[in-house]
Amino acid sequence: MIIASLRLSVPPEKKDEILRTLRMVMGPTLAHLKCISCSLYQDFEDEKIVSFVQEWESQEALDEYIRSDAYRKILAVMELASEPPEIKFVESLKTNGMELIEEIRG
């Protein structure tokens, strides 16, 4: 699984446009068969910070998405940020849930 995260510092005068664009991108992203999840977050401590996080089944699925028109809109949003965006792609080879807590806590 690949986790793609984008963290933006949004200028107040562009906030509505950026949020509208990211919400618009979420539908086609979630419709992609190999997209596990797609979420948009607002930082409660710093309202100018917005995060867009996606989980993909594979690197190939993410690569295909990055070449898509939907991703072109994400690139355009990055241009509107007031500071350079923080972009991370994290490859996860193993995911645990409640079973890990139960194992550790006995």
FIGUKOL-352070 format. One record per residue: residue in three letters; x, y, z of N, C-alpha, C in turn; residue number from 1. Coordinates in Angstrom, 3 decimals. Layout:
N
[tiba "ALA",[X,Y,Z],[X,Y,Z],[X,Y,Z],NUM]
...
END
This chain:
106
[tiba "MET",[0.848,-1.171,0.000],[0.000,0.000,0.000],[0.895,1.236,0.000],1]
[tiba "ILE",[0.451,2.262,-0.721],[1.156,3.535,-0.786],[0.237,4.614,-0.202],2]
[tiba "ILE",[0.771,5.396,0.720],[0.035,6.520,1.287],[0.627,7.789,0.680],3]
[tiba "ALA",[-0.229,8.557,0.023],[0.174,9.827,-0.583],[-0.446,10.945,0.241],4]
[tiba "SER",[0.389,11.837,0.758],[-0.158,12.946,1.542],[0.358,14.276,1.012],5]
[tiba "LEU",[-0.533,15.231,1.019],[-0.239,16.586,0.578],[-0.690,17.525,1.694],6]
[tiba "ARG",[0.226,18.353,2.178],[-0.081,19.329,3.232],[0.166,20.712,2.657],7]
[tiba "LEU",[-0.886,21.539,2.702],[-0.822,22.867,2.100],[-1.076,23.963,3.119],8]
[tiba "SER",[-0.364,25.056,2.978],[-0.674,26.281,3.698],[-1.486,27.133,2.732],9]
[tiba "VAL",[-2.751,27.361,3.087],[-3.704,27.964,2.176],[-3.904,29.449,2.496],10]
[tiba "PRO",[-3.693,30.342,1.532],[-3.976,31.752,1.786],[-5.490,31.948,1.955],11]
[tiba "PRO",[-5.909,32.783,2.901],[-7.342,32.961,3.172],[-8.178,33.290,1.936],12]
[tiba "GLU",[-7.647,34.096,1.049],[-8.414,34.488,-0.133],[-8.551,33.365,-1.168],13]
[tiba "LYS",[-7.774,32.300,-1.029],[-7.827,31.160,-1.957],[-8.431,29.910,-1.309],14]
[tiba "LYS",[-8.760,29.981,-0.023],[-9.200,28.799,0.723],[-10.432,28.139,0.097],15]
[tiba "ASP",[-11.470,28.905,-0.206],[-12.689,28.326,-0.783],[-12.399,27.631,-2.112],16]
[tiba "GLU",[-11.609,28.263,-2.944],[-11.272,27.687,-4.251],[-10.485,26.385,-4.095],17]
[tiba "ILE",[-9.519,26.389,-3.198],[-8.697,25.194,-2.973],[-9.538,24.051,-2.419],18]
[tiba "LEU",[-10.354,24.331,-1.408],[-11.198,23.280,-0.824],[-12.200,22.750,-1.843],19]
[tiba "ARG",[-12.796,23.624,-2.630],[-13.756,23.204,-3.648],[-13.083,22.284,-4.674],20]
[tiba "THR",[-11.888,22.647,-5.101],[-11.167,21.842,-6.084],[-10.801,20.471,-5.510],21]
[tiba "LEU",[-10.294,20.446,-4.288],[-9.921,19.164,-3.686],[-11.145,18.271,-3.461],22]
[tiba "ARG",[-12.260,18.862,-3.056],[-13.496,18.066,-2.907],[-13.942,17.510,-4.254],23]
[tiba "MET",[-13.796,18.312,-5.301],[-14.180,17.885,-6.641],[-13.307,16.714,-7.107],24]
[tiba "VAL",[-12.042,16.714,-6.738],[-11.105,15.659,-7.127],[-11.383,14.358,-6.352],25]
[tiba "MET",[-11.946,14.479,-5.158],[-12.159,13.297,-4.319],[-13.049,12.253,-4.995],26]
[tiba "GLY",[-14.125,12.671,-5.658],[-15.045,11.725,-6.294],[-14.361,10.825,-7.308],27]
[tiba "PRO",[-13.712,11.413,-8.322],[-13.025,10.576,-9.307],[-11.895,9.738,-8.689],28]
[tiba "THR",[-11.262,10.282,-7.663],[-10.186,9.533,-7.009],[-10.754,8.293,-6.326],29]
[tiba "LEU",[-11.826,8.463,-5.561],[-12.442,7.327,-4.870],[-13.051,6.325,-5.844],30]
[tiba "ALA",[-13.437,6.785,-7.037],[-14.005,5.891,-8.042],[-12.941,5.001,-8.682],31]
[tiba "HIS",[-11.681,5.398,-8.558],[-10.585,4.592,-9.105],[-10.555,3.257,-8.362],32]
[tiba "LEU",[-10.576,2.171,-9.083],[-10.682,0.843,-8.476],[-9.561,0.514,-7.505],33]
[tiba "LYS",[-8.407,1.105,-7.671],[-7.272,0.767,-6.809],[-6.991,1.815,-5.737],34]
[tiba "CYS",[-7.935,2.761,-5.573],[-7.832,3.739,-4.494],[-8.535,3.150,-3.267],35]
[tiba "ILE",[-7.814,3.034,-2.176],[-8.372,2.475,-0.945],[-9.135,3.549,-0.178],36]
[tiba "SER",[-8.576,4.759,-0.107],[-9.258,5.861,0.574],[-8.718,7.190,0.078],37]
[tiba "CYS",[-9.521,8.232,0.309],[-9.145,9.589,-0.068],[-9.839,10.517,0.925],38]
[tiba "SER",[-9.061,11.337,1.637],[-9.620,12.188,2.691],[-9.033,13.590,2.629],39]
[tiba "LEU",[-9.860,14.541,3.041],[-9.470,15.941,3.109],[-9.603,16.386,4.560],40]
[tiba "TYR",[-8.552,17.002,5.104],[-8.529,17.403,6.505],[-8.201,18.878,6.653],41]
[tiba "GLN",[-8.814,19.494,7.663],[-8.521,20.876,8.050],[-7.854,20.823,9.414],42]
[tiba "ASP",[-6.728,21.485,9.573],[-6.037,21.536,10.863],[-6.813,22.452,11.808],43]
[tiba "PHE",[-7.190,21.941,12.979],[-7.971,22.734,13.927],[-7.132,23.785,14.642],44]
[tiba "GLU",[-5.851,23.560,14.772],[-4.986,24.518,15.454],[-4.497,25.624,14.526],45]
[tiba "ASP",[-4.422,25.331,13.251],[-3.977,26.308,12.269],[-4.878,26.184,11.045],46]
[tiba "GLU",[-5.896,27.025,10.967],[-6.929,26.911,9.933],[-6.428,27.097,8.509],47]
[tiba "LYS",[-5.225,27.598,8.344],[-4.706,27.757,6.985],[-4.087,26.455,6.461],48]
[tiba "ILE",[-3.968,25.437,7.313],[-3.367,24.166,6.902],[-4.449,23.164,6.494],49]
[tiba "VAL",[-4.288,22.620,5.301],[-5.194,21.622,4.743],[-4.351,20.424,4.317],50]
[tiba "SER",[-4.867,19.218,4.589],[-4.171,17.993,4.175],[-5.093,17.144,3.312],51]
[tiba "PHE",[-4.519,16.570,2.271],[-5.229,15.699,1.338],[-4.471,14.377,1.348],52]
[tiba "VAL",[-5.125,13.307,1.801],[-4.440,12.024,1.999],[-5.162,10.932,1.220],53]
[tiba "GLN",[-4.368,10.126,0.519],[-4.904,9.014,-0.268],[-4.140,7.747,0.073],54]
[tiba "GLU",[-4.824,6.616,-0.017],[-4.178,5.311,0.111],[-4.416,4.556,-1.189],55]
[tiba "TRP",[-3.351,3.998,-1.726],[-3.389,3.291,-3.007],[-2.930,1.856,-2.820],56]
[tiba "GLU",[-3.504,0.950,-3.594],[-3.155,-0.475,-3.506],[-1.705,-0.740,-3.886],57]
[tiba "SER",[-1.184,0.017,-4.846],[0.162,-0.271,-5.350],[0.816,0.985,-5.916],58]
[tiba "GLN",[2.102,0.893,-6.138],[2.837,1.992,-6.769],[2.331,2.212,-8.183],59]
[tiba "GLU",[1.997,1.139,-8.885],[1.492,1.263,-10.256],[0.184,2.048,-10.286],60]
[tiba "ALA",[-0.699,1.801,-9.330],[-1.971,2.530,-9.260],[-1.718,4.014,-9.000],61]
[tiba "LEU",[-0.803,4.315,-8.093],[-0.467,5.714,-7.806],[0.149,6.373,-9.031],62]
[tiba "ASP",[1.046,5.679,-9.712],[1.675,6.228,-10.916],[0.621,6.590,-11.967],63]
[tiba "GLU",[-0.332,5.693,-12.158],[-1.411,5.932,-13.114],[-2.203,7.185,-12.711],64]
[tiba "TYR",[-2.481,7.306,-11.436],[-3.230,8.455,-10.935],[-2.455,9.765,-11.120],65]
[tiba "ILE",[-1.171,9.742,-10.848],[-0.347,10.948,-10.992],[-0.323,11.433,-12.442],66]
[tiba "ARG",[-0.498,10.528,-13.384],[-0.543,10.906,-14.802],[-1.938,11.375,-15.243],67]
[tiba "SER",[-2.937,11.321,-14.364],[-4.330,11.603,-14.726],[-4.656,13.100,-14.719],68]
[tiba "ASP",[-5.803,13.440,-15.318],[-6.296,14.813,-15.299],[-6.659,15.247,-13.884],69]
[tiba "ALA",[-7.157,14.324,-13.061],[-7.499,14.658,-11.677],[-6.258,15.153,-10.940],70]
[tiba "TYR",[-5.129,14.511,-11.159],[-3.902,14.935,-10.475],[-3.409,16.280,-10.995],71]
[tiba "ARG",[-3.716,16.571,-12.238],[-3.345,17.876,-12.796],[-4.025,18.992,-11.983],72]
[tiba "LYS",[-5.248,18.739,-11.510],[-5.966,19.707,-10.671],[-5.288,19.849,-9.308],73]
[tiba "ILE",[-4.763,18.752,-8.787],[-4.034,18.816,-7.517],[-2.766,19.641,-7.693],74]
[tiba "LEU",[-2.087,19.468,-8.802],[-0.889,20.267,-9.081],[-1.237,21.749,-9.156],75]
[tiba "ALA",[-2.382,22.072,-9.758],[-2.814,23.468,-9.852],[-3.089,24.039,-8.464],76]
[tiba "VAL",[-3.680,23.228,-7.578],[-3.946,23.655,-6.203],[-2.631,23.948,-5.484],77]
[tiba "MET",[-1.630,23.137,-5.711],[-0.329,23.351,-5.078],[0.244,24.722,-5.441],78]
[tiba "GLU",[-0.014,25.158,-6.656],[0.477,26.463,-7.113],[-0.179,27.615,-6.340],79]
[tiba "LEU",[-1.362,27.378,-5.777],[-2.088,28.421,-5.054],[-1.668,28.536,-3.585],80]
[tiba "ALA",[-0.898,27.573,-3.101],[-0.490,27.567,-1.691],[0.395,28.768,-1.384],81]
[tiba "SER",[0.339,29.207,-0.126],[1.137,30.370,0.274],[2.578,30.002,0.624],82]
[tiba "GLU",[2.839,28.706,0.796],[4.185,28.198,1.065],[4.382,26.942,0.221],83]
[tiba "PRO",[5.621,26.508,0.023],[5.826,25.265,-0.728],[5.064,24.106,-0.060],84]
[tiba "PRO",[4.361,23.305,-0.843],[3.598,22.196,-0.268],[4.517,21.109,0.276],85]
[tiba "GLU",[4.006,20.386,1.246],[4.723,19.226,1.791],[4.059,17.981,1.185],86]
[tiba "ILE",[4.821,17.239,0.415],[4.303,16.054,-0.271],[5.092,14.845,0.218],87]
[tiba "LYS",[4.359,13.784,0.581],[5.015,12.545,1.018],[4.334,11.351,0.366],88]
[tiba "PHE",[5.141,10.386,-0.019],[4.666,9.104,-0.511],[5.310,8.037,0.376],89]
[tiba "VAL",[4.502,7.329,1.119],[5.000,6.353,2.082],[4.531,4.959,1.663],90]
[tiba "GLU",[5.485,4.055,1.530],[5.154,2.673,1.189],[5.012,1.877,2.482],91]
[tiba "SER",[3.875,1.252,2.635],[3.596,0.452,3.825],[3.552,-1.016,3.420],92]
[tiba "LEU",[4.420,-1.808,4.014],[4.452,-3.227,3.678],[3.558,-4.053,4.589],93]
[tiba "LYS",[3.224,-3.495,5.763],[2.415,-4.237,6.712],[1.510,-3.267,7.458],94]
[tiba "THR",[0.274,-3.669,7.653],[-0.684,-2.861,8.405],[-1.256,-3.707,9.532],95]
[tiba "ASN",[-1.281,-3.129,10.728],[-1.855,-3.804,11.888],[-3.033,-3.006,12.404],96]
[tiba "GLY",[-3.870,-3.656,13.188],[-5.016,-3.000,13.806],[-5.077,-3.369,15.272],97]
[tiba "MET",[-6.279,-3.590,15.750],[-6.519,-3.894,17.151],[-5.749,-5.132,17.611],98]
[tiba "GLU",[-5.511,-6.048,16.701],[-4.785,-7.272,17.076],[-3.388,-6.964,17.613],99]
[tiba "LEU",[-2.753,-5.915,17.114],[-1.432,-5.524,17.610],[-1.525,-5.032,19.057],100]
[tiba "ILE",[-2.526,-4.235,19.338],[-2.719,-3.744,20.715],[-2.976,-4.916,21.650],101]
[tiba "GLU",[-3.830,-5.828,21.226],[-4.138,-7.003,22.053],[-2.895,-7.843,22.282],102]
[tiba "GLU",[-2.078,-8.002,21.233],[-0.848,-8.790,21.360],[0.134,-8.129,22.352],103]
[tiba "ILE",[0.297,-6.840,22.242],[1.251,-6.126,23.098],[0.768,-6.054,24.529],104]
[tiba "ARG",[-0.518,-5.795,24.710],[-1.059,-5.623,26.064],[-1.430,-6.941,26.714],105]
[tiba "GLY",[-1.414,-8.013,25.947],[-1.680,-9.337,26.498],[-3.140,-9.550,26.724],106]
END
